[in-house]
Amino acid sequence: MLLDRVGPGGDLSVIRAWGWDRFAAAVRRELASSGTRWYSTIVRAVYDAATDPAHTAVGVTAQRGGALERIAYAVADLATRREQITEVETRMLGVLDQLDLTELAASIPGVSAVGAAAILAESGDPARFSSARALVKHAGLCPRDNASGTYQGRTSISGRGRPELRLAAWRAVFSALQHNPVLTARYQHLTSRADNRLTDTQARVAVAASLLRQLHGVIVTRTAWDPAIAAGLDRREDGAAIAA
């Protein structure tokens, strides 16, 4: 590892001898092995701090021990948070099993049982809504017309309702677009049509509304996801497609 080459004593002469190009290449290899993204600004700042005599004499070397201690605390906190998330997700799935909804929710391509549980935790029983559109409205994903007199602005979402439900649906979209053929086709249509073409973000918002309609249909009817039925939901409530 890169830190092993620097040495436990914090001898930064190794980095100074390498120069920027070799240091950057070494960092890239380390990041690639850990799956961490490269941020050139941060890497460059670390290199400058490690090679600037004004810093290496007192700052970087002297504070290395304290910095590593803080990193250890941060890593420990991260591990604790991950354990807590795992525990919560396990409990969420347990409730979904008790309601006999796990297989139904997971039948929607691209939607995990945990993702569906997160949405249902914020929406409550979908059957309490008179229609799928009512659930979309509850999430604040229904269209809001921006018009006054002769002025016609761009349609946007209402933003009312439950922001947590809106966020849960938004997060589920990313995986759904990779695996759900109906939602993928919906997104491609919205971002490529000749009239009222939507941006990436606007289309994802519309897809989030479509996803809620699909989930509502599956849960309320107790019927596993079917692409024809899912596509029909969007055709019947096409107005939600402009919720961007």
PyMOL commands that set and color helices and strands:
alter all, ss='L'
color gray80, all
select helices_A, chain A and resi 2-6+13-18+20-34+40-51+53-56+64-98+102-106+113-123+126-128+132-138+163-179+181-192+200-221+227-236+238-242
alter helices_A, ss='H'
color red, helices_A
select strands_A, chain A and resi 143-144+147-148+151-152+156-157
alter strands_A, ss='S'
color yellow, strands_A
deselect
rebuild
show_as cartoon
